[in-house]
Amino acid sequence: MHTYETVTEAVSDLKRRGFIEDFNLEENCLVCKAQRFNPDEFEITETYRFEGASDPGDAAVVYGIASHSGLKGILVNGYGYQSNAQSDAIARKLSIHR
């Protein structure tokens, strides 16, 4: 597993290693390229958590994600009060890897 000092460093290296798509959270699914994925349609292959040293608003988790259809990409999500709305199923899948 890799270690990174910043979110930017993690995202740049993941992209260099083939995680080129951008995943986004919606309430009941992940979205990428207008495709919607429920929790059973993707795997989280890498997780990197960043603490906000001076500002809790800087806290984030970077996920390397692979869909079963072959898309590899990145999801960046805040945590705590910054986290995005998500279904219980998506939250469980993401929390396993925090």
C-alpha positions in Angstrom: 0.0 0.0 0.0 1.2 3.5 -0.8 1.4 6.4 1.6 0.8 10.0 0.7 1.1 13.4 2.4 -1.8 15.1 0.6 -5.0 14.3 -1.2 -3.6 15.8 -4.4 -0.6 13.5 -4.2 -2.8 10.4 -3.8 -5.1 11.4 -6.6 -2.2 12.1 -9.0 -0.5 8.7 -8.3 -3.8 6.8 -8.6 -4.4 8.4 -12.0 -0.9 7.5 -13.0 -1.6 3.9 -12.1 -4.8 3.7 -14.2 -7.5 5.0 -11.9 -8.6 7.6 -14.5 -12.3 8.0 -14.0 -14.1 10.3 -11.5 -16.7 8.6 -9.4 -19.3 10.7 -7.5 -21.7 9.8 -4.7 -25.4 10.1 -5.1 -27.9 9.1 -2.4 -28.3 5.5 -3.5 -25.4 4.8 -5.8 -22.0 5.8 -7.2 -22.1 7.6 -10.6 -19.4 7.6 -13.3 -19.8 8.6 -17.0 -23.6 8.7 -16.6 -23.6 5.1 -15.3 -25.0 4.3 -11.9 -23.5 1.6 -9.7 -25.1 0.0 -6.7 -22.8 -1.4 -4.0 -22.6 -4.8 -5.6 -21.3 -3.4 -8.9 -18.0 -2.0 -7.6 -15.0 -2.8 -5.4 -12.9 -0.5 -3.4 -9.3 -1.5 -4.1 -7.4 1.2 -2.2 -8.3 3.7 0.6 -6.3 6.7 1.9 -7.6 8.8 4.8 -6.4 12.4 5.4 -6.9 14.3 8.6 -7.3 18.0 8.6 -4.3 19.0 10.7 -5.6 22.5 11.5 -9.0 22.5 9.8 -11.5 19.6 10.3 -13.0 20.7 7.0 -9.8 19.3 5.3 -10.6 15.7 6.4 -11.1 13.4 3.4 -10.9 9.9 2.2 -9.6 9.0 -1.3 -10.9 5.7 -2.7 -9.5 3.7 -5.6 -12.5 2.1 -7.2 -13.1 -0.6 -9.8 -16.5 -1.3 -11.3 -17.4 -4.8 -12.5 -17.8 -3.3 -16.0 -14.1 -2.4 -16.0 -14.1 1.3 -15.1 -11.3 2.2 -12.7 -11.4 5.6 -11.0 -11.3 7.7 -7.9 -13.9 8.9 -5.3 -12.9 11.6 -2.9 -15.3 12.0 0.0 -15.2 14.2 3.1 -16.0 12.6 6.4 -17.6 13.8 9.5 -19.8 16.8 8.9 -18.4 17.1 5.3 -19.5 13.7 4.1 -22.0 13.4 1.2 -25.4 12.0 1.5 -25.4 8.3 0.8 -27.6 5.2 1.2 -27.0 2.8 4.0 -25.6 0.2 1.6 -23.1 2.6 0.1 -22.1 3.9 3.6 -21.5 0.3 4.7 -19.3 -0.5 1.7 -17.3 2.7 2.1 -17.0 2.4 5.9 -15.5 -1.1 5.6 -12.5 0.5 3.9 -11.9 3.5 6.2 
